[in-house]
Amino acid sequence: MHRFSSSAFLLVLVVSPGLGIAQQRPAPADTSTQHLRLREVVVTATRTEKALTEVPIPVTVVSRQQIQAMGAVRLTEVLGEQTGLNVVADHGRGVQMQGLNPEYTLILVDGEPLIGRTAGTLELSRVAVGNIERVEVVKGPASALWGSEALAGVVNIITQKPQHGTRGEVRLRYGANRTADVGGTFNYRHNQLGLTVFGNRYSSAGYTLQPASGQATVPPFTNYTGQSRLSYQLDDKTTFSVSGRYFIEDQASNLPITTEGGQVAQVRLKARQQESSLNPSVTRCFSDKLFGTLRFYHAGYRTKEDYTYTADGTPYDASYFHQTFTRPEAQLDWRLHPKHTLTVGTGYLWETVEATRYDQRQQMRSAYCYLQDDWSPLPGLNLVAGVRYDGHSQYQGQLSPKLSGRYQLRPWLAVRASAGRGFRAPDFRQLYLNFSNPAVGYSVFGTHQVREKVAQLAAQGQLALDPATGQPLINAPLLEQASSLTAESSRAYNAGLQLDPTPKLRLTANLFHNDLRDLIETAAVAQKTNGQSVYSYRNVSRAYTQGLETDARYLLSAHLTLSAGYQYLVAKDRNVVTQLKNGSIYRRDPETLETTRLKVADYGGLFNRSRHMANVKLFYDNQATGWSGSVRGVYRGRYGFQDRNGNLILDTGNEYVAGYWLWNVSAAKTFRQRYTLQAGLDNVLNYTDPAYLSTVPGRLYYASLTVALGPR
């Protein structure tokens, strides 16, 4: 399995004053009895600072202390242990949220999007966590504030800001598969100037789950990450900041291929991935009621793959992909009243892509504006209404409204609910792809290419002819649908409770329903003379995901915290449900060849979704003694993998992957408030499933040393 991950070094520059970085010593979590009452501040849900306990929509916050306690070094490890989030392998490791695929979740770093998705999935292991202050996860469509790709929700990685004084940290970690992680942070802030710098090197020898295949499941790789923030207080009301990120990864591996003559040959793959971004911004406090922000964001992403025959070094194949993303944006926050804030913003997007599978450099442009009203008309009642309009150069404009509210019924009980619309724009691949498989013979064209390419194939005599009419076999209705692709959309509803019956106990529950419309799927628009098809994309599918998500946290003692989470999920294709009700889908027994008409109850839903997911975590932290530790278990229930009886739906037991538990443990000891030793064991029970779980390599051990620099 080809893999791209994270890391490299660049001087970045950045952002807002007033938010201090977390303590340097690794610690599992704040386990004091006051922890459940702390006013944790989040920004992703409303684009303004708001206490976590007052946010009217489902939000999860993973703190720096929790990340350190886990011993995590990549974002995949952090998100994989959170309730309702499922890290899945689909052209990379992405996060599935409320049953929606990774392409529907927007991934941000300090409020700016990471680019470089492969077939819709953004590889989460590109993100190192050594300088992360916290991770904010907003569940449910957030297009009213964040636009496309936020149809399922948003993951915002908040990195450290400059803190007063000079200090730093160095971390060394080594573990299974010769995996090494070396990183460090530097912080400086004095008077008007603040600076943070983060550097990381991450490497592994990879692993192989199926040696007989002749290739590595994850090949050896080395990557580097660099990130920095610089802020300068121009005057008592104005701050200039600039941030940046750079990442580079190199991979090399041998792959077996079958030549045209049927012989097996070895090919050497050398791959490189690069990512960079720059984000200057200016914030201005015009008065105690009016606050403004101007920001500019530019990001680039590049990949290059070269294949050569190992026998003589001659070229076999080569490919590249270049993407850029540019966005200026302005935002004003107007405090009409201490309990009434109006937020308005506008911006412009310009994206380009050049790649082996595109005829030429392609570009898309979009202008947008958004408005949000955050109002508390009554004691205990908070209402947030927002709307955003995106006008795009390649598809029709999108209006994304959202309304949410929270009411404190009792000091220990609050209710919240939200309703909104999200959308996901067609990507470059779906609009402009030009690909023909030389070995198999099929072709795939984006919707802006398909008419011209089908006409060319017909003129070249490459399309099969209809025996009755002698005309090329072209599905005209599907070709017409493919030529008028529009954005996917979702109407979503959330309703939940937050209970704090005692100072030690917190319970939350959330019901969700997502009604998905105009989902994009591939469609065969013509047939070739070689028996293969010509594919493009069209809007057709309708689906829904719905379920229940619960979380509980209990302070067993001043040093010990127990938490647990559970998600129940139902995800189905509405078109399939309609066909089942009409009695038009059958199942054939492979042994008896008996055919059975299926019922709605036989349908297991969308593939790669687990009906049941759960986690349980026990954190210990005693700062007086310097000891900390954790035990964490994550359960994923069985899920559909692939159709085996030819009816294209999930309906038999042998189409499922069995459910499994993954258990992780860690322990740490701090000496002299400066040196921290940590050891851990992930996947303690050594669970593997080589046929279906390429991302679970078995039991992994690691040990690390963290040294805090500067005054303590």
GIPE-V264543 format. One record per pair of residues at least 24 apart in sequence whose ideal C-beta (glycine too) atoms are under 8 Angstrom apart, sorted by the first residue. I is the first residue (numbers start at 1). J is the second residue. If there is no record, write none. Layout:
i=I j=J
i=I j=J
This chain:
i=1 j=89
i=1 j=216
i=1 j=217
i=1 j=218
i=1 j=694
i=2 j=219
i=2 j=251
i=2 j=269
i=2 j=271
i=3 j=92
i=3 j=123
i=3 j=125
i=3 j=218
i=3 j=219
i=3 j=221
i=3 j=251
i=4 j=92
i=4 j=118
i=4 j=123
i=4 j=126
i=4 j=249
i=4 j=251
i=4 j=271
i=4 j=273
i=4 j=303
i=5 j=74
i=5 j=123
i=5 j=125
i=5 j=126
i=5 j=202
i=5 j=221
i=5 j=223
i=5 j=249
i=6 j=74
i=6 j=123
i=6 j=125
i=6 j=126
i=6 j=127
i=6 j=128
i=6 j=202
i=6 j=223
i=6 j=225
i=6 j=247
i=6 j=249
i=7 j=126
i=7 j=128
i=7 j=200
i=7 j=201
i=7 j=202
i=7 j=223
i=7 j=224
i=7 j=225
i=7 j=247
i=7 j=248
i=7 j=249
i=8 j=223
i=8 j=224
i=8 j=225
i=8 j=226
i=8 j=246
i=8 j=247
i=8 j=248
i=8 j=249
i=8 j=274
i=9 j=199
i=9 j=224
i=9 j=225
i=9 j=226
i=9 j=246
i=10 j=226
i=10 j=227
i=10 j=228
i=10 j=244
i=10 j=245
i=10 j=246
i=10 j=276
i=11 j=197
i=11 j=226
i=11 j=228
i=11 j=230
i=11 j=244
i=12 j=197
i=12 j=226
i=12 j=227
i=12 j=228
i=12 j=229
i=12 j=230
i=12 j=242
i=12 j=243
i=12 j=244
i=12 j=245
i=12 j=246
i=12 j=277
i=12 j=278
i=12 j=279
i=13 j=228
i=13 j=229
i=13 j=230
i=13 j=231
i=13 j=241
i=13 j=242
i=13 j=243
i=13 j=244
i=13 j=278
i=13 j=279
i=13 j=280
i=14 j=110
i=14 j=159
i=14 j=161
i=14 j=196
i=14 j=228
i=14 j=229
i=14 j=230
i=14 j=231
i=14 j=241
i=14 j=242
i=14 j=243
i=14 j=244
i=14 j=279
i=14 j=281
i=15 j=110
i=15 j=161
i=15 j=229
i=15 j=231
i=15 j=241
i=15 j=243
i=15 j=281
i=16 j=161
i=16 j=231
i=16 j=239
i=16 j=241
i=16 j=283
i=17 j=161
i=17 j=194
i=17 j=231
i=17 j=233
i=17 j=239
i=19 j=133
i=19 j=161
i=20 j=161
i=20 j=163
i=20 j=164
i=21 j=64
i=21 j=133
i=21 j=160
i=21 j=161
i=21 j=162
i=21 j=163
i=21 j=187
i=21 j=196
i=22 j=63
i=22 j=64
i=22 j=65
i=22 j=133
i=22 j=160
i=23 j=65
i=24 j=167
i=24 j=169
i=24 j=708
i=25 j=670
i=25 j=673
i=25 j=676
i=25 j=706
i=25 j=708
i=26 j=65
i=26 j=68
i=26 j=69
i=26 j=628
i=26 j=668
i=26 j=670
i=26 j=676
i=26 j=678
i=26 j=706
i=27 j=65
i=27 j=68
i=27 j=69
i=27 j=621
i=27 j=623
i=27 j=628
i=27 j=668
i=28 j=65
i=28 j=66
i=28 j=68
i=28 j=69
i=28 j=561
i=28 j=619
i=28 j=620
i=28 j=621
i=28 j=628
i=28 j=629
i=28 j=630
i=28 j=668
i=29 j=63
i=29 j=65
i=29 j=66
i=29 j=69
i=29 j=561
i=29 j=619
i=29 j=621
i=30 j=63
i=30 j=65
i=30 j=621
i=31 j=555
i=31 j=557
i=31 j=558
i=31 j=559
i=31 j=560
i=31 j=561
i=31 j=619
i=31 j=620
i=31 j=621
i=32 j=555
i=32 j=558
i=33 j=503
i=33 j=504
i=33 j=555
i=33 j=558
i=34 j=503
i=35 j=555
i=35 j=561
i=36 j=500
i=36 j=503
i=36 j=504
i=36 j=505
i=36 j=506
i=36 j=553
i=36 j=555
i=37 j=500
i=37 j=503
i=42 j=136
i=43 j=111
i=43 j=136
i=43 j=156
i=43 j=158
i=44 j=108
i=44 j=111
i=44 j=136
i=44 j=138
i=44 j=142
i=44 j=154
i=44 j=156
i=45 j=136
i=45 j=138
i=45 j=142
i=46 j=145
i=46 j=343
i=46 j=372
i=46 j=374
i=46 j=384
i=47 j=111
i=47 j=145
i=47 j=331
i=47 j=343
i=47 j=345
i=47 j=372
i=48 j=333
i=48 j=341
i=48 j=343
i=48 j=374
i=50 j=374
i=53 j=414
i=53 j=498
i=54 j=382
i=54 j=406
i=55 j=406
i=56 j=382
i=56 j=383
i=56 j=384
i=56 j=404
i=56 j=405
i=56 j=406
i=56 j=416
i=56 j=417
i=56 j=418
i=57 j=138
i=57 j=139
i=57 j=140
i=57 j=384
i=57 j=404
i=57 j=416
i=57 j=418
i=57 j=494
i=58 j=138
i=58 j=139
i=58 j=140
i=58 j=494
i=58 j=496
i=58 j=510
i=58 j=512
i=58 j=549
i=59 j=136
i=59 j=137
i=59 j=138
i=59 j=139
i=60 j=84
i=60 j=136
i=60 j=137
i=60 j=139
i=61 j=134
i=61 j=135
i=61 j=136
i=61 j=137
i=62 j=134
i=62 j=135
i=62 j=137
i=63 j=134
i=64 j=132
i=64 j=133
i=64 j=134
i=65 j=621
i=66 j=619
i=67 j=129
i=67 j=132
i=67 j=135
i=69 j=619
i=69 j=621
i=69 j=628
i=69 j=629
i=69 j=630
i=69 j=666
i=69 j=668
i=70 j=630
i=70 j=632
i=70 j=664
i=70 j=666
i=71 j=173
i=71 j=666
i=71 j=678
i=71 j=680
i=71 j=682
i=71 j=702
i=71 j=704
i=72 j=129
i=73 j=128
i=73 j=129
i=73 j=130
i=73 j=173
i=73 j=181
i=73 j=202
i=74 j=124
i=74 j=125
i=74 j=127
i=74 j=128
i=74 j=129
i=74 j=202
i=75 j=124
i=75 j=125
i=75 j=126
i=75 j=127
i=75 j=128
i=75 j=129
i=75 j=135
i=75 j=157
i=76 j=124
i=76 j=125
i=77 j=129
i=78 j=129
i=78 j=135
i=79 j=124
i=79 j=135
i=79 j=137
i=79 j=155
i=80 j=634
i=81 j=615
i=81 j=617
i=81 j=632
i=81 j=634
i=81 j=664
i=82 j=137
i=82 j=565
i=82 j=615
i=83 j=549
i=83 j=550
i=83 j=551
i=83 j=565
i=83 j=566
i=83 j=567
i=83 j=613
i=83 j=615
i=84 j=139
i=84 j=549
i=84 j=565
i=84 j=567
i=84 j=613
i=85 j=137
i=86 j=610
i=86 j=613
i=86 j=636
i=87 j=124
i=87 j=695
i=88 j=608
i=89 j=693
i=89 j=694
i=89 j=695
i=90 j=119
i=90 j=120
i=90 j=121
i=90 j=608
i=91 j=118
i=91 j=119
i=91 j=120
i=91 j=121
i=92 j=118
i=92 j=121
i=92 j=122
i=92 j=123
i=92 j=124
i=93 j=121
i=93 j=123
i=93 j=124
i=93 j=125
i=93 j=695
i=94 j=120
i=94 j=121
i=94 j=122
i=94 j=123
i=94 j=124
i=95 j=124
i=95 j=155
i=96 j=608
i=96 j=609
i=97 j=137
i=97 j=139
i=97 j=152
i=97 j=153
i=98 j=139
i=98 j=140
i=98 j=152
i=98 j=153
i=98 j=512
i=98 j=514
i=98 j=545
i=98 j=547
i=98 j=569
i=99 j=514
i=99 j=545
i=99 j=547
i=99 j=569
i=99 j=570
i=99 j=571
i=99 j=606
i=99 j=609
i=100 j=151
i=100 j=152
i=100 j=490
i=100 j=514
i=100 j=516
i=100 j=545
i=101 j=152
i=103 j=149
i=103 j=424
i=103 j=427
i=104 j=149
i=104 j=151
i=104 j=152
i=104 j=422
i=104 j=424
i=104 j=490
i=105 j=149
i=105 j=150
i=105 j=152
i=105 j=153
i=105 j=154
i=105 j=155
i=106 j=142
i=106 j=146
i=106 j=148
i=106 j=149
i=106 j=150
i=106 j=153
i=106 j=154
i=106 j=155
i=107 j=154
i=107 j=155
i=107 j=157
i=108 j=146
i=108 j=154
i=108 j=155
i=108 j=156
i=108 j=157
i=109 j=156
i=109 j=157
i=109 j=159
i=109 j=245
i=109 j=277
i=110 j=156
i=110 j=157
i=110 j=158
i=110 j=159
i=110 j=243
i=110 j=279
i=111 j=156
i=112 j=277
i=112 j=279
i=112 j=297
i=112 j=299
i=112 j=327
i=113 j=149
i=113 j=299
i=113 j=325
i=114 j=275
i=114 j=299
i=115 j=275
i=115 j=299
i=115 j=301
i=115 j=323
i=115 j=325
i=116 j=273
i=116 j=275
i=116 j=301
i=116 j=303
i=116 j=323
i=117 j=427
i=119 j=429
i=120 j=427
i=126 j=223
i=126 j=247
i=126 j=249
i=126 j=273
i=126 j=275
i=127 j=157
i=128 j=183
i=128 j=198
i=128 j=200
i=128 j=202
i=128 j=225
i=130 j=171
i=130 j=183
i=130 j=184
i=130 j=185
i=130 j=198
i=130 j=200
i=131 j=159
i=131 j=160
i=131 j=185
i=131 j=196
i=131 j=198
i=131 j=227
i=132 j=157
i=132 j=158
i=132 j=159
i=132 j=160
i=133 j=158
i=133 j=159
i=133 j=160
i=133 j=161
i=134 j=158
i=139 j=494
i=139 j=510
i=139 j=512
i=139 j=549
i=140 j=418
i=140 j=420
i=140 j=422
i=140 j=492
i=140 j=494
i=140 j=512
i=140 j=514
i=141 j=400
i=141 j=402
i=141 j=420
i=141 j=421
i=141 j=422
i=141 j=490
i=141 j=492
i=141 j=514
i=142 j=402
i=142 j=420
i=142 j=422
i=143 j=388
i=143 j=398
i=143 j=400
i=143 j=402
i=143 j=420
i=143 j=421
i=143 j=422
i=143 j=423
i=144 j=370
i=144 j=372
i=144 j=386
i=144 j=387
i=144 j=388
i=144 j=400
i=144 j=401
i=144 j=402
i=144 j=420
i=144 j=421
i=145 j=370
i=145 j=372
i=145 j=386
i=145 j=388
i=145 j=402
i=147 j=366
i=147 j=368
i=147 j=388
i=147 j=390
i=147 j=400
i=148 j=390
i=148 j=398
i=148 j=423
i=148 j=424
i=148 j=425
i=148 j=487
i=149 j=424
i=149 j=425
i=150 j=422
i=151 j=422
i=151 j=423
i=151 j=424
i=151 j=488
i=151 j=489
i=151 j=490
i=152 j=422
i=152 j=490
i=152 j=514
i=159 j=196
i=159 j=198
i=159 j=227
i=159 j=229
i=159 j=243
i=160 j=185
i=160 j=187
i=160 j=196
i=160 j=198
i=160 j=229
i=161 j=194
i=161 j=196
i=161 j=229
i=161 j=231
i=162 j=187
i=162 j=188
i=162 j=189
i=162 j=194
i=162 j=195
i=162 j=196
i=162 j=229
i=162 j=231
i=163 j=187
i=163 j=189
i=163 j=194
i=164 j=189
i=164 j=190
i=165 j=189
i=165 j=190
i=165 j=710
i=165 j=711
i=166 j=190
i=166 j=710
i=166 j=711
i=167 j=708
i=167 j=709
i=167 j=710
i=167 j=711
i=168 j=708
i=168 j=709
i=168 j=710
i=169 j=706
i=169 j=707
i=169 j=708
i=169 j=709
i=170 j=706
i=170 j=707
i=170 j=709
i=171 j=704
i=171 j=705
i=171 j=706
i=171 j=707
i=172 j=704
i=172 j=705
i=172 j=706
i=173 j=702
i=173 j=703
i=173 j=704
i=173 j=705
i=174 j=702
i=174 j=703
i=174 j=704
i=175 j=700
i=175 j=701
i=175 j=702
i=175 j=703
i=176 j=697
i=176 j=699
i=176 j=700
i=176 j=701
i=176 j=702
i=177 j=204
i=177 j=205
i=177 j=206
i=177 j=207
i=177 j=697
i=177 j=700
i=178 j=203
i=178 j=204
i=178 j=205
i=179 j=203
i=179 j=204
i=179 j=205
i=179 j=700
i=179 j=702
i=180 j=204
i=181 j=704
i=183 j=225
i=191 j=233
i=192 j=232
i=192 j=233
i=192 j=234
i=193 j=230
i=193 j=231
i=193 j=232
i=193 j=233
i=194 j=229
i=194 j=230
i=194 j=231
i=194 j=232
i=195 j=228
i=195 j=229
i=195 j=230
i=195 j=231
i=196 j=228
i=196 j=229
i=197 j=226
i=197 j=227
i=197 j=228
i=198 j=225
i=198 j=226
i=198 j=227
i=198 j=228
i=199 j=224
i=199 j=225
i=199 j=226
i=199 j=227
i=200 j=224
i=200 j=225
i=200 j=226
i=206 j=253
i=207 j=697
i=207 j=698
i=209 j=688
i=209 j=690
i=209 j=694
i=209 j=697
i=210 j=690
i=210 j=691
i=214 j=254
i=214 j=255
i=214 j=256
i=215 j=253
i=215 j=254
i=215 j=255
i=215 j=256
i=216 j=253
i=217 j=690
i=217 j=694
i=217 j=697
i=218 j=694
i=218 j=697
i=219 j=251
i=219 j=252
i=219 j=253
i=219 j=269
i=220 j=251
i=220 j=252
i=220 j=253
i=221 j=249
i=221 j=250
i=221 j=251
i=222 j=249
i=222 j=250
i=223 j=247
i=223 j=248
i=223 j=249
i=223 j=250
i=223 j=273
i=224 j=248
i=224 j=249
i=237 j=284
i=237 j=285
i=237 j=286
i=238 j=282
i=238 j=283
i=238 j=284
i=238 j=285
i=239 j=282
i=239 j=283
i=240 j=280
i=240 j=281
i=240 j=282
i=241 j=280
i=241 j=281
i=241 j=282
i=241 j=283
i=242 j=278
i=242 j=279
i=242 j=280
i=242 j=281
i=243 j=278
i=243 j=279
i=244 j=276
i=244 j=277
i=244 j=278
i=244 j=279
i=245 j=275
i=245 j=276
i=245 j=277
i=246 j=274
i=246 j=275
i=246 j=276
i=246 j=277
i=247 j=273
i=247 j=274
i=247 j=275
i=247 j=276
i=248 j=272
i=248 j=273
i=248 j=274
i=248 j=275
i=249 j=273
i=249 j=274
i=254 j=310
i=255 j=307
i=257 j=316
i=265 j=309
i=265 j=310
i=265 j=311
i=266 j=309
i=266 j=310
i=266 j=311
i=267 j=307
i=267 j=308
i=267 j=309
i=267 j=310
i=267 j=316
i=267 j=317
i=268 j=307
i=268 j=308
i=268 j=309
i=268 j=310
i=269 j=305
i=269 j=306
i=269 j=307
i=270 j=305
i=270 j=306
i=270 j=308
i=271 j=303
i=271 j=304
i=271 j=305
i=271 j=306
i=272 j=302
i=272 j=303
i=272 j=304
i=273 j=301
i=273 j=302
i=273 j=303
i=274 j=300
i=274 j=301
i=274 j=302
i=274 j=303
i=275 j=299
i=275 j=300
i=275 j=301
i=275 j=302
i=276 j=300
i=288 j=335
i=289 j=334
i=289 j=335
i=289 j=336
i=290 j=332
i=290 j=333
i=290 j=334
i=290 j=335
i=291 j=332
i=291 j=333
i=291 j=335
i=292 j=330
i=292 j=331
i=292 j=332
i=292 j=333
i=293 j=330
i=293 j=331
i=293 j=332
i=294 j=328
i=294 j=329
i=294 j=330
i=295 j=328
i=295 j=329
i=295 j=330
i=295 j=331
i=296 j=327
i=296 j=328
i=296 j=329
i=297 j=325
i=297 j=326
i=297 j=327
i=297 j=328
i=297 j=329
i=298 j=324
i=298 j=325
i=298 j=326
i=298 j=327
i=299 j=324
i=299 j=325
i=299 j=326
i=300 j=324
i=300 j=325
i=301 j=325
i=318 j=356
i=319 j=355
i=319 j=356
i=319 j=357
i=320 j=354
i=320 j=355
i=320 j=356
i=321 j=353
i=321 j=354
i=321 j=355
i=321 j=356
i=322 j=353
i=322 j=354
i=322 j=355
i=323 j=351
i=323 j=352
i=323 j=353
i=323 j=428
i=324 j=350
i=324 j=351
i=324 j=352
i=324 j=353
i=325 j=349
i=325 j=350
i=325 j=351
i=326 j=350
i=326 j=351
i=339 j=375
i=339 j=376
i=339 j=377
i=340 j=373
i=340 j=374
i=340 j=375
i=340 j=376
i=341 j=373
i=341 j=374
i=341 j=375
i=342 j=371
i=342 j=372
i=342 j=373
i=342 j=374
i=343 j=370
i=343 j=371
i=343 j=372
i=343 j=373
i=343 j=374
i=344 j=369
i=344 j=370
i=344 j=371
i=344 j=372
i=345 j=369
i=345 j=370
i=345 j=371
i=346 j=370
i=351 j=428
i=353 j=428
i=353 j=432
i=357 j=433
i=357 j=434
i=357 j=435
i=358 j=428
i=358 j=432
i=358 j=433
i=358 j=434
i=359 j=432
i=359 j=434
i=359 j=449
i=362 j=428
i=362 j=431
i=362 j=432
i=364 j=392
i=364 j=393
i=364 j=394
i=364 j=428
i=364 j=431
i=365 j=392
i=365 j=393
i=366 j=390
i=366 j=391
i=366 j=392
i=366 j=393
i=366 j=425
i=367 j=391
i=379 j=408
i=380 j=407
i=380 j=408
i=380 j=409
i=381 j=405
i=381 j=406
i=381 j=407
i=381 j=408
i=382 j=406
i=382 j=407
i=390 j=423
i=390 j=425
i=392 j=425
i=394 j=425
i=394 j=426
i=394 j=431
i=394 j=448
i=395 j=425
i=395 j=426
i=395 j=485
i=395 j=486
i=395 j=487
i=396 j=486
i=396 j=487
i=398 j=423
i=398 j=425
i=398 j=487
i=398 j=489
i=404 j=494
i=411 j=500
i=412 j=499
i=412 j=500
i=412 j=501
i=413 j=497
i=413 j=498
i=413 j=499
i=413 j=500
i=414 j=497
i=414 j=498
i=415 j=495
i=415 j=496
i=415 j=497
i=415 j=498
i=416 j=494
i=416 j=495
i=416 j=496
i=416 j=497
i=416 j=498
i=417 j=493
i=417 j=494
i=417 j=495
i=417 j=496
i=418 j=492
i=418 j=493
i=418 j=494
i=418 j=495
i=419 j=491
i=419 j=492
i=419 j=493
i=419 j=494
i=420 j=491
i=420 j=492
i=421 j=489
i=421 j=490
i=421 j=491
i=421 j=492
i=422 j=489
i=422 j=490
i=422 j=492
i=423 j=487
i=423 j=488
i=423 j=489
i=423 j=490
i=424 j=487
i=424 j=488
i=424 j=489
i=425 j=487
i=426 j=485
i=426 j=486
i=426 j=487
i=426 j=520
i=426 j=537
i=430 j=485
i=430 j=520
i=430 j=537
i=431 j=485
i=440 j=532
i=441 j=528
i=441 j=530
i=441 j=531
i=441 j=532
i=442 j=528
i=442 j=532
i=442 j=533
i=442 j=534
i=442 j=535
i=443 j=528
i=443 j=532
i=443 j=533
i=443 j=534
i=443 j=535
i=444 j=522
i=444 j=534
i=444 j=535
i=444 j=536
i=445 j=534
i=445 j=535
i=445 j=536
i=446 j=536
i=446 j=537
i=447 j=482
i=447 j=483
i=447 j=484
i=447 j=485
i=447 j=536
i=447 j=537
i=447 j=538
i=450 j=479
i=450 j=482
i=450 j=483
i=450 j=525
i=450 j=534
i=450 j=536
i=451 j=479
i=451 j=483
i=453 j=534
i=454 j=479
i=454 j=525
i=454 j=526
i=454 j=534
i=457 j=526
i=457 j=528
i=457 j=534
i=458 j=526
i=461 j=529
i=462 j=528
i=462 j=529
i=463 j=526
i=463 j=527
i=463 j=528
i=463 j=529
i=463 j=534
i=464 j=527
i=464 j=528
i=464 j=529
i=464 j=531
i=472 j=526
i=473 j=526
i=473 j=527
i=474 j=525
i=474 j=526
i=475 j=523
i=475 j=524
i=475 j=525
i=475 j=526
i=478 j=523
i=478 j=524
i=478 j=525
i=478 j=536
i=478 j=538
i=479 j=525
i=479 j=526
i=479 j=536
i=481 j=523
i=481 j=538
i=481 j=539
i=481 j=540
i=482 j=523
i=482 j=525
i=482 j=536
i=482 j=537
i=482 j=538
i=485 j=520
i=485 j=537
i=485 j=538
i=485 j=539
i=486 j=518
i=486 j=539
i=487 j=518
i=488 j=516
i=488 j=517
i=488 j=518
i=488 j=519
i=488 j=520
i=488 j=539
i=489 j=516
i=489 j=517
i=489 j=518
i=490 j=514
i=490 j=515
i=490 j=516
i=490 j=517
i=491 j=515
i=491 j=517
i=503 j=555
i=504 j=554
i=504 j=555
i=505 j=552
i=505 j=553
i=505 j=554
i=505 j=555
i=506 j=551
i=506 j=552
i=506 j=553
i=506 j=554
i=507 j=550
i=507 j=551
i=507 j=552
i=508 j=550
i=508 j=551
i=508 j=552
i=509 j=548
i=509 j=549
i=509 j=550
i=509 j=551
i=510 j=548
i=510 j=549
i=510 j=550
i=511 j=546
i=511 j=547
i=511 j=548
i=512 j=545
i=512 j=546
i=512 j=547
i=512 j=548
i=512 j=549
i=513 j=544
i=513 j=545
i=513 j=546
i=514 j=544
i=514 j=545
i=514 j=546
i=515 j=542
i=515 j=544
i=516 j=541
i=516 j=542
i=516 j=543
i=516 j=544
i=516 j=545
i=517 j=542
i=518 j=542
i=519 j=543
i=540 j=575
i=541 j=573
i=541 j=574
i=541 j=575
i=542 j=573
i=542 j=574
i=542 j=575
i=543 j=571
i=543 j=572
i=543 j=573
i=543 j=574
i=543 j=606
i=544 j=571
i=544 j=572
i=544 j=574
i=545 j=569
i=545 j=570
i=545 j=571
i=545 j=606
i=545 j=609
i=546 j=570
i=546 j=571
i=559 j=620
i=559 j=621
i=559 j=622
i=560 j=618
i=560 j=619
i=560 j=620
i=561 j=617
i=561 j=618
i=561 j=619
i=561 j=620
i=562 j=616
i=562 j=617
i=562 j=618
i=563 j=616
i=563 j=617
i=563 j=619
i=564 j=614
i=564 j=615
i=564 j=616
i=564 j=617
i=565 j=614
i=565 j=615
i=565 j=616
i=566 j=612
i=566 j=613
i=566 j=614
i=567 j=612
i=567 j=613
i=567 j=614
i=568 j=611
i=568 j=612
i=569 j=609
i=569 j=610
i=569 j=611
i=569 j=612
i=569 j=613
i=570 j=605
i=570 j=611
i=571 j=605
i=571 j=606
i=571 j=609
i=572 j=603
i=572 j=605
i=572 j=606
i=573 j=605
i=573 j=606
i=573 j=649
i=576 j=603
i=576 j=649
i=577 j=603
i=585 j=647
i=585 j=649
i=586 j=647
i=587 j=645
i=587 j=647
i=587 j=651
i=587 j=652
i=588 j=645
i=588 j=646
i=588 j=647
i=590 j=645
i=598 j=647
i=598 j=649
i=598 j=651
i=602 j=651
i=603 j=649
i=603 j=650
i=603 j=651
i=604 j=640
i=604 j=649
i=604 j=650
i=604 j=651
i=604 j=655
i=604 j=656
i=605 j=640
i=605 j=650
i=606 j=640
i=606 j=650
i=607 j=639
i=607 j=640
i=607 j=641
i=607 j=642
i=607 j=643
i=607 j=650
i=608 j=639
i=608 j=640
i=608 j=641
i=609 j=639
i=609 j=640
i=610 j=636
i=610 j=637
i=610 j=638
i=610 j=639
i=610 j=659
i=611 j=637
i=611 j=638
i=611 j=639
i=612 j=637
i=612 j=659
i=613 j=637
i=626 j=669
i=626 j=670
i=626 j=671
i=626 j=673
i=627 j=667
i=627 j=668
i=627 j=669
i=628 j=667
i=628 j=668
i=628 j=669
i=628 j=670
i=629 j=665
i=629 j=666
i=629 j=667
i=629 j=668
i=630 j=664
i=630 j=665
i=630 j=666
i=631 j=663
i=631 j=664
i=631 j=665
i=632 j=663
i=632 j=664
i=632 j=665
i=633 j=661
i=633 j=662
i=633 j=663
i=633 j=664
i=634 j=661
i=634 j=662
i=634 j=664
i=635 j=659
i=635 j=660
i=635 j=661
i=635 j=662
i=636 j=660
i=641 j=692
i=657 j=689
i=657 j=692
i=657 j=693
i=658 j=689
i=660 j=687
i=660 j=689
i=660 j=693
i=661 j=685
i=661 j=687
i=662 j=687
i=662 j=696
i=673 j=708
i=673 j=712
i=674 j=707
i=674 j=708
i=674 j=712
i=675 j=705
i=675 j=706
i=675 j=707
i=675 j=708
i=676 j=705
i=676 j=706
i=676 j=707
i=676 j=708
i=677 j=703
i=677 j=704
i=677 j=705
i=678 j=703
i=678 j=704
i=678 j=705
i=678 j=706
i=679 j=703
i=679 j=704
